Amino acid sequence: MPNLKTAKKNLRKTKKRTALNKKYKNKIDYLIRKIKKGVKEGAKNLQELLKNLYKAVDKAAKEKVIHKNKASRIKSKMAKLIKNKK
């Protein structure tokens, strides 16, 4: 447990930031799983899922939760997956 006042504050900030980063990453992982499952089952709403994934990935990259190049990789990989399955 931290003793200094600033160390206590840093601990609070870290917990809050960790929770927010986890939320962004979980959203991305969830959407990727939904898209992969949809491709496998032949779902109709893949474009909408892809749009939501783009939104979540761009938001995470903007907030610096993930690197912008990783965001780009995720988006192109999922778009390619959907395109090749059609």
Secondary structure, DSSP 8 states (H G I E B T S, - for coil): ---SHHHHHHHHHHHHHHHHHHHHHHHHHHHHHHHHHHHHHT-S-HHHHHHHHHHHHHHHHHTTSS-HHHHHHHHHHHHHHHHHH-
